[in-house]
């Protein structure tokens, strides 16, 4: 069984720290809230839509922490 968390549960942390904590907890993935209901500021959705470089940087955080992008 693979366990994941929604980034909202770590909303008090920045994105990279939330990913690091998720990995330290042994989670397999992290779901990033983007639907305007989340308080955590873990992603600039517009920047990801506009920039391949921003998408690469975003995904590299998952790779460095051996996490999957979950939904």
N, C-alpha and C positions, 0 to 999 in steps of 0.2 A: 504494500500500500504506500502511495506517495502522498505526503501531506504538504499543503501549501497554505499561504496566508494572503489576505488582502492587505495592501499597503496601508489602508486606513487604520489597521490595528497598530501600526507603528507611526502614526501621523505626527507624533511629537519629534520624530527623527527626520533628518534629511534623507534623500533617496539612497545615496551610497551607504550611509550608516544603516538604514533599514535593510538593505540587501545583505550587508555584513552580519547583522544580528540574525536575520532569517537563516543564513547559512550556519551560523554558530548554533542555532537552535535545532539544526538538522533538517530543516525544511527542504523540500525538493523544488519549490517554485514560489514565485511572488506574483500576485495579481496587482496591477497598478490601476487604481481608480481614476477614471477620466470622465465620468458622466456628470460632473457638476454637483455631485452629492458628497464628495469627499473633502475632508478638511486638510488632509496631507497635501503638501505641494511637492509631489514626487516626479512630476513630468510637465514639460511645457509642450502640450499637444500640438500647438501651432508650429513650433520649431521643428518637431518631428515630422510633421506633414511637409514642411518646406525644405528640409535639409537632410541629404543623405549622410553627411558628416555627423549631424546631431543624432541620427538613428544609429549609426555605428557606435558612437560614444555611449548612448543609452544601452544598447545591447551588450557592450563590453563590460558593463557593471554586472550583468547577469553571468557572463562568461567567467569573469574573475572570481565570482563567488560560487561557481558551479550550481547556478540556479536556472530553472526554466522560467520563461515568461508564461504565467498561468492566466487562465480566464475562467 
